[in-house]
């Protein structure tokens, strides 16, 4: 949270704000209003509008830009943390590889190679990207897609692809690994 707060101030640089045109315009407006407040305070000219109005307006403009930057920094930090967590999951996930004659062998997901077949039961994580070759199951892909509703994955057809790091909610599937470790 503190790091996102610091990042919000770092993102005030115009070259960074340029990527978000709306907030860039608000920041320019805040800077111009600040210059007007300074000019009004230093001059002896009389204004029809009290200077406190412009100070309040400038405060709200700066708070708007800072809040937008804070929200962006927080979202970026959360996304990076989720990606790191997913990468860690993919290398440390226990997998149940099927050997000749359907003998099950427990290995870590980093030992899996393309072509290996793994058994994934309800409550377990899919150890690596692959295709369902046997069975049907509900899979929670919210870690990848953000969609909270589970999806059905089954052997054959266009709904057979599964992503490493997703969780099987119900039933059991056999997955043929299609991705090498770390890819």
C-alpha positions in Angstrom: 0.0 0.0 0.0 2.8 2.4 0.9 4.7 1.5 -2.2 1.6 2.3 -4.3 1.3 5.6 -2.5 4.9 6.5 -3.4 4.3 5.3 -7.0 1.3 7.6 -7.3 3.6 10.6 -6.7 6.2 9.3 -9.1 3.5 8.9 -11.8 2.9 12.7 -11.7 5.6 13.1 -14.3 4.0 14.4 -17.5 5.8 11.8 -19.7 4.1 9.1 -17.7 0.7 10.9 -17.5 0.7 11.2 -21.3 -0.3 7.5 -21.5 -3.6 8.5 -19.9 -5.0 11.5 -21.8 -7.8 12.3 -19.5 -5.6 12.4 -16.4 -3.0 14.3 -18.4 -5.5 17.0 -19.1 -6.6 17.1 -15.5 -3.0 17.4 -14.4 -2.4 20.3 -16.8 -5.5 22.0 -15.5 -4.3 21.5 -11.9 -0.9 23.0 -12.8 -2.4 26.0 -14.6 -4.8 26.6 -11.6 -1.8 26.4 -9.2 0.0 29.0 -11.4 -3.1 31.2 -11.3 -3.3 30.9 -7.5 0.3 31.9 -7.1 -0.1 34.8 -9.5 -3.3 36.0 -7.7 -1.6 35.8 -4.3 1.4 37.8 -5.5 -0.6 40.5 -7.4 -2.6 43.4 -6.0 -5.4 43.0 -8.5 -8.9 42.4 -7.1 -10.7 39.3 -8.3 -14.5 38.8 -8.4 -13.9 35.2 -7.1 -12.2 34.6 -3.8 -8.8 33.0 -4.0 -10.0 30.2 -1.6 -12.2 28.9 -4.4 -9.2 28.5 -6.7 -7.2 26.9 -3.9 -10.0 24.4 -3.2 -10.4 23.7 -7.0 -6.7 23.1 -7.3 -6.7 20.8 -4.3 -9.5 18.7 -5.8 -7.8 18.5 -9.2 -4.5 17.3 -7.6 -6.4 14.8 -5.4 -8.1 13.5 -8.5 -4.9 12.9 -10.3 -3.2 11.4 -7.2 -6.1 9.0 -6.6 -6.1 7.9 -10.2 -2.4 7.3 -10.0 -2.8 5.4 -6.7 -5.5 3.2 -8.2 -3.3 2.5 -11.2 -0.3 1.7 -9.1 -2.3 -0.5 -6.8 -3.8 -2.5 -9.7 -0.3 -2.9 -11.3 1.2 -4.1 -8.0 -1.7 -6.6 -7.5 -1.3 -7.9 -11.1 2.4 -8.3 -10.7 1.9 -10.2 -7.4 -0.7 -12.5 -9.0 1.6 -13.2 -11.9 4.5 -14.0 -9.6 2.2 -16.2 -7.5 1.1 -18.1 -10.6 4.7 -18.5 -11.8 5.6 -19.9 -8.4 2.6 -22.2 -8.5 3.7 -23.6 -11.8 7.1 -24.6 -10.6 6.2 -26.0 -7.2 2.8 -27.7 -7.9 2.7 -31.4 -7.1 1.7 -33.4 -10.2 0.5 -37.0 -10.6 2.1 -38.3 -13.7 0.7 -41.4 -15.4 3.4 -43.9 -16.3 3.0 -47.1 -18.4 0.0 -49.2 -17.4 -1.6 -46.2 -15.6 0.8 -46.3 -12.7 0.6 -42.9 -10.9 3.9 -41.2 -9.9 4.1 -38.0 -7.8 6.4 -35.4 -9.2 6.7 -31.6 -9.1 5.4 -29.7 -12.1 8.9 -28.5 -13.1 9.7 -32.2 -13.9 6.9 -32.5 -16.5 7.7 -32.5 -20.2 5.4 -32.1 -23.2 3.6 -35.3 -23.9 3.5 -36.4 -20.2 0.0 -37.4 -19.0 -1.1 -36.2 -15.5 -4.1 -37.1 -13.4 -5.8 -34.0 -11.8 -8.6 -34.6 -9.3 -11.1 -32.2 -7.7 -9.3 -29.6 -5.5 -5.9 -30.0 -7.2 -4.1 -27.4 -9.4 -3.4 -28.1 -13.0 0.4 -28.4 -13.0 1.1 -27.1 -16.5 -0.7 -26.0 -19.7 -2.2 -29.0 -21.6 -5.1 -30.7 -23.3 -7.7 -32.8 -21.5 -7.4 -36.3 -23.1 -9.8 -38.1 -20.7 -12.7 -37.1 -18.5 -14.7 -34.0 -17.8 -14.4 -31.5 -15.0 -15.3 -28.0 -13.8 -12.2 -25.8 -13.7 -11.8 -22.5 -11.9 -9.8 -20.2 -14.2 -10.3 -17.0 -12.1 -6.6 -16.8 -11.4 -6.0 -16.4 -15.2 -9.1 -14.7 -16.6 -10.7 -13.1 -13.5 -13.9 -14.8 -14.4 -15.4 -16.2 -11.2 -17.7 -18.8 -12.8 -16.0 -22.2 -13.4 -15.8 -23.5 -16.9 -16.3 -27.1 -18.2 -13.3 -28.8 -19.7 -13.6 -32.1 -21.5 -11.7 -34.4 -23.7 -12.1 -33.8 -27.4 -13.7 -30.7 -28.9 -12.8 -27.1 -28.6 -13.1 -27.0 -24.8 -10.2 -29.3 -24.0 -7.4 -26.8 -23.3 -6.4 -26.2 -19.6 -4.0 -23.6 -18.2 -1.4 -24.4 -15.6 -2.2 -22.9 -12.2 -6.0 -23.3 -12.6 -7.9 -25.4 -10.1 -10.1 -28.4 -10.8 -13.4 -27.9 -8.9 -15.1 -31.2 -9.5 -14.5 -34.6 -11.0 -11.2 -35.8 -12.4 -9.4 -35.4 -15.7 -6.3 -36.7 -17.4 -4.2 -33.9 -19.0 -1.5 -34.3 -21.7 1.1 -31.6 -21.1 1.8 -29.3 -24.0 4.2 -26.7 -22.5 7.7 -27.1 -21.3 8.5 -26.0 -17.7 8.7 -22.2 -17.4 6.9 -21.5 -20.7 
